[in-house]
Amino acid sequence: MKSMGSCRNGLTLLLARLKALREVQEAHGSLPSKLKIGHRGAAGSRPENTFSSFDYALQMGADFLEFDVQRTKDGRLAVIHDSTVDRTTDGKGKVSSLTWKELRSLDAGSWHSTEFAGEIIPSFTEMLDKYAGKAGLLIELKKPALYPGIEEQIAEELKSRKLDKGPGSRIIIQSFDRSSMKKIHSLLPSIPVGILLNYKTKRMTARELEQIAKYACYINPKHTIANRQLLDRIHQKGMKAIIWTIRTEKEAGKALKLPADGIVTDFIELLD
């Protein structure tokens, strides 16, 4: 049976964590009212998750850059959406089966257009060094269960650059994997985390929202399930909501009318 002292210590720790989370939430309240977020950069007009895509998104007025992180055979963090390289490069195979050198040698642009032949897959560290401070970064961990310890790697890279503290870092980490995001929150309590949603809103219970609010600052629903009622429920729990992924004028028109805190899009110009 736990002693009264240990219970008090546990309560003190919980209150401290909740206070820290509230400070992060309040800090991110100073961001623009509706963030323009470039999906994999400017995925509608450039090869996704490449420097040309990210640069173009910023040129078009993106506030944040959204990108995905996987891990190579030799433990390097790579910016690529799929768990294989087949769709977006001239190579084949799983990211986790290729070394960084092998991954880096692939052409990540020609599949989109010959204009972008020779584009390379960025590393996570390159993304931080090139864009942190110039734009907000919305980092998605893709299937983190495939990469044990990836949360610690992410945390170390951010801490080594002093990007883990303060609203000036403008970094959000998101995933569908709630266990992973709980871990990220414990490692990086000053960095807001988000939970991605792609299922019907009726499955999101009040208790579920309360549990998520203990560690997350964002719940980010797919645009097809986003509505005012869901966003209001998220806001009532002190969290924010980012809608993803907008690709047409019709989708943009609907999203812009909702009280979302950010919109992820393949075409930043749709949000003007």
Buried (B, 14 or more C-beta within 10 A) or exposed (E): EEEEEEEEEEEEEEEEBEEEBEEBBEBBEEBEEBBBBBBBBBBBBBBBBBBBBBBBBBEBEBBBBBBBBBBBBEEBBBBBBBBBBEEBBBBEBBBBBBEBEBBBBBBBBBBBEEEBBEBBBBBBBBBBEBBBBEBBBBBBBBBBEBBEEBBEBBBEBBEEBEBBEEBEBBBBBBBBBBEBBBBBBEBBBBBBBBBBBEEEBEEBEEEEBEEBBEBBBBBBBBBEBBEEEBBEBBBEBEBBBBBBBBBEEEBBEBBBEBEBBBBBBBBBEBBE
